[in-house]
């Protein structure tokens, strides 16, 4: 079925109030019972108490040569892109007649990375969450995962985890936020997770900085119908396989091409249910203006631009932009370099994805000279007086 763009609406994900209530209860229990409750929850959900994992050097893990090379290349490219981002973020200052003013860029001291280990061992997430922290200079980089898949552990080792613990779910987020045994609380928690992990991050964000709240994976591909049908179909299917609630939208102003795409997906008994369940949707828009407006309103996590008559500059709301059919989203998931931890559910209208800046604190400094002290104090006094802040005014007056 092909839907007209004017009739399509984003499916609203019902917030599970029971998840929120149960997570709240778990966090309250941990607040009062500490490590003992974390152990109890880990035994219940992970089938064991939390275990510290001693990471070996990357070369010591038993991996195939092909997988070893792939992890190394992915790590190199993620690091290169993170270093590129860091180059524009530096401590610097300027001096004028009033004094010297500047910014100080410092890494967050203690970060925690959550690496899911449920349906699939997310090797790439270890690289994407830990390498930018290493590049930023964060000295303590704690990773938590319920998985002991050797490739995931090898990736965490290569990416620079300084400590690693086998623990998952709400209890992992709480352990990082509140501390566990010899591990002190972290200052920042990053990484994707299921609804329980997401809810724990949401409820703890008044105590610890988080990277964001991620929903199911999203893809929006804007196509002019000149792309190979198989390529775009597989791109849509690739994102849809992340999660039963994941959604891939293919939008085009070429209805014949959309029908070819529909036939391609329908002919496979394994992929046809993804269409039936709304995990892959094909949408017709009559012109390029409608295509652009649709994308801007949707603000997708992954945006593929495969339309010769639409410029990248006309698109402003997305987590990451993939330009041209060569730029498969799966490349971004694994190996091209920019981070794959991206905003979903329309949050791309207000924020970007995980990046080096996430791991940094940007502070400011100011040192006024005598001229600056007198001149700016005099200039600021009417502001203090208008606000009615008596001692602000006196503090300025005494310096004139």
N, C-alpha and C positions, 0 to 999 in steps of 0.2 A: 504493500500500500504506500502511495506517495501522498504526502500531506502538503497543502498550501501553506506557505509561510505565515499568512495572515491568520490561519486557524490554529497554529501550533502554540502550545503553552508548556512552560517548564513544569514537569511533575514535581509537586511539592512533597518533599520527604517528611513524613509525619515524625515529629520528635517523640521518641519513646519515653514517656514520663516514668515508666517503670525502671528503665535503665538509669535515668537521672536519680530516682529515689534510691535505688540499690547502690549506685556508686557513692552517693552521699552517705549512706549508712556505712559502707565499707571504709570510707575515708574518716568518718567519725570514730569508728572502731580502732582504726590505725592510730588516730590522734591520741586515744586513751591507752591503747595496748601496745603501741610501738612495734618493735621487731617481732614480738610473739604473734601478733595478728598478721603481719606480713608473711610470716612462716606458715600460719594456718591457711591463709588464702592461696599461697603458692602450692601447698600440698593438695588443696582442693582443685585448683584449676590447672596447675602445671604438673601435678602428680609427683612433686618433690619439693623439698625446701630449697630456697635459693642457693645456688652454687657459684663460687667465684671461679672464673675460667682463666687459667694461665695461658696467655697467648704465646704461641711459638713464633719464631721468625717466619716470614711468608714462605721462604724457600723450603721450610721443613714440612709443609702440608702436602699430603698425598693427593695431588691433582693431576689431571691429564695435561700434557704440554699445551694443548689447544686452549683449555680453560685457563690455565696459568697465564698464558700470553694475553688472553682477552681481558682478564682482570687487571693485568699490569697496564695495558693500553688504556683501558677505561680510567684507571686511577690517574694516569699521566695526563689525560685530557681534562678530567675534572679539576686536577690541581692547576693546570695551565690556565683554565678559565677563571678559577678562584684568584689566582695571582693577578690576572688581568683586571679583575674587579678591585682588588686591594690597591692597585697602583694609583687609583684616583682618590683613595681615602688615606690622608696622611696628617700628621701633626704639623701645624703651620701657624704663623701669626703675621700680623701687619702692624706697623707703627704709624700713627698720625700725630698731630700737634697735642693731643690730649693724653697719649700714652700708648701702651702696647696691648693688643687684643688678639686672641688666638683660639685655636681648638686643639684638644689633645685627643688622639685616637688610641684607645687601649683595648686589648682583648678582654672579654669576659673571662673571669678566672676559672670557673668550674662549669662545664657543660655536660649535659646528659643526652645521649642519643638513643632513641627507642627504635629497634630494628625488628619489624614484625617477623614472625616465624610460623604463621598459621597455614594457609593453603599452599604457599610457596615460600622457600627460603629466599628472602629478598637481598641477595648479594649486593646488588647495585645500591640499595639504600644505605648499606654500611659505608660505601664510598661517598655517597652524596651527603651524608650527615656528618661524617668525621673528617674528611679531607678539608672542607672549608674552615673547620674549627682549627685544624693544624696550621693551615696557611695564615689564619687570623692571629695565631700565636696563643690560643687558649692553652694554658699549661696542664689543666686537668680535663681529660676527655673520657667520660665513663659511658660505656655502651651496655645496654640491657637487651636481651633477646631470649625468647623461650627455646630457640633452636640451637643445636650444636652441629649443624651441617658444616662439614670441613671447609667448603668453599666460602661460606659466610664468615667463619672464624678467620680464614686466611685473608679475606678482604678487610675485615676489621683490623687485623694486625698490620696489613700494608697501609691502611688509612690512618693509623696512628692512635688507636684506642690505648689509653694509659691504664685502664682497668676495664674488665668485662665481667658481667654477671649473667648467669642463666636464670632468667625470671621474666615473666610476661604479664600482660594485662594491667589492670588497675593497680595491682600490688607493685609492679615495676615502676609505674609513674610515681606512686607514693614513696617508694624507696628512694628514688632520685630526688624528689622534692623535699622530703622530710629527713632523709638520711637513713642509713641502715647499717648496723654493726659498725665497722670501722670507716664506712663511707659517709662523709659529711654531705649535707644537702648541697645540691647544685644551684647555680644561679639562672640557668637556662635549660629548657628541655625542648628538643627538636625531634622530628620524625613522625611518620604516619602511623596509623593504627586503626583498629576496628571501632565500633560505636562506643565500647566500654573505655577504651584508651582515650578516645576523643573526649568523652564526657569527663574523665578524670583530669585531663589537661584543662578543660574548660573550668572545672570547679576549683582547680588549684592555681589558676593564673593570677590570683591576688597575692599569692605567696612566691611564685616563681615565674620568670619570663617564659613564654612559649613562642614557638615559631608561627603558630596559627592553628585553626581547626579545619581539618580536611574531611571532605565528604567523598562519595564514590567518584571514581575516575570519569573525566569528561573529554570528549573530542568533538570539535566542530570543524568540518572541512568545507571550505567554499570553493566550488569547482565550476569551470566553464565547459566541462564535458570533453575536454581534449586529453584527459588523463586515461591511462590504462585502467579499465574497469576492475581488473583483478587487484591492482595495487591498492586502490582506494577502498575496495571491499575488505581486503586484508587489514588495512590500517584501522578501519572501523571495528572489525572483529577483534583485533589485538587489544584495543582499549576496553571493549565490552567484556573480555574474558577476565579482567581484573577482579570483578565483583558482580554479584547478581543485580546490584543496583546501578552499575556503571552504565553510562549512556554515550553513544556515538551518533552524531548527527552529520549527515552528508547533505549539503544545501547547494542547489545548482539552479541556473536559469535555462538549463537544457533538459527538457522533460524526457526526450528520447534516451539520453544517456542515463538518466535516473532509472528508467525502465530496464535498461540493460543491466544496471547494477542490481536492481531488484531481482531480475531473473537469475543472475549469477549467485546471489545469496540463497534464493529459494530452492535452487537445484540441489543443494547440499542438505541432507537430513539433520546434520549436526549443527549447522548454522541457522537454518530456518527458524528454530525456536527463539533465537535472539531478536529476530524481527517481530515475531508474535508477542514477545514479552516487552517490547519497546526498548530493548537495550541498543538496538540499531534502528534509527529512523531516517527515512529519506524525505527531503523537504524541497518543494519547488518554490522558487521566487521568480517573479516575472522580469526583474531587471536588476542591474548592479546596485542601484540605490537601496532597494529592498534587501539585497544580500548584505550590504554593509550595515544597515540599520538593525537587521536581525542579529548579526554578530555582536554589535555594540551593546545591544540589550541583553544578550545571553551572557556575555563576558566569560568565555569558556576557559577552562584550565589549559587545554591544548588547542591551539588554533592553527589549522593548515590553510594556507592561502595558495590556491591552485587556479587562479583566474587572471588571465592576461590583462583584463581591463580594470582591475582593482589594484591600487598601489598599497604597499605596506603602510605608508604614512597615513592612510585614511582609517586605519584600524588602531584603536588606542586601549581597548579593554581585553586583556588576555593574560594568562599566566606565562606562556611561552609561545612564540610565533614560529611556525615552520613554513618557510617560503619555498614553494615548488614541490612537485611530486617526488623529487629526489630526497627531500627532507622528511623521511618517515618519522613519526612520533616515537616509534620503537628505538630509533637511533638516539633520540633524546632521553629515553628511559634508561639507556645503558651506557652510551659511549661517546656521544658527540662533545660533551663537556659542560654546557649549562645545566644547572641543577634541575632534577626531575621532581622535587618536592614543591608543589605549586598550589595556588588557591583554587578552590572549587565553589560551586553553588552561587556564582555571581560575585564572590569576593574579589575577583580580579578587577572589579571597578574601583577598588580602593586600596589594594595591596598587591605586591609582587610575590614571587616565590622565595624559597630559602636561598640565601646568598651570604657572601662574606660579611656584609654589614650586620646581618643578624647576630653575629658572634662578637661584635665590637660595641664598645661604649664611646660615644662622641661627647666629650666634655669641653667646657670653655674656660678660658683664663682671661684675666684683665688686670693690668697694672697701670694705674693712672699716675701721671706726673703732677707737679705742683700746679701747673697751668690748667691741666685737665680737672684736677680736684676742685679748684675755685670756679672755673667757668661752667662746668657741667653741674656742680652743686647749685649754683645760682639759677641755672636754666631748669633744673628739676624741681625746685622749691614750689612753684605754682601747681605742679602736678600733685605733690604730696598734700598741699593745702586744699586742693579741690577734692581730693579723696578723703580728707578728714583724718589722715593718719598723723597724729601729733608728733610722735617720736621719730617717724621718718623725716618730718620737716625739721625737727631739732637736730637730727644727725647730719642733715645737709647744711643747715644754717651755721653750725659750729665749724664747718670746713671752709666757709667762704672767706 
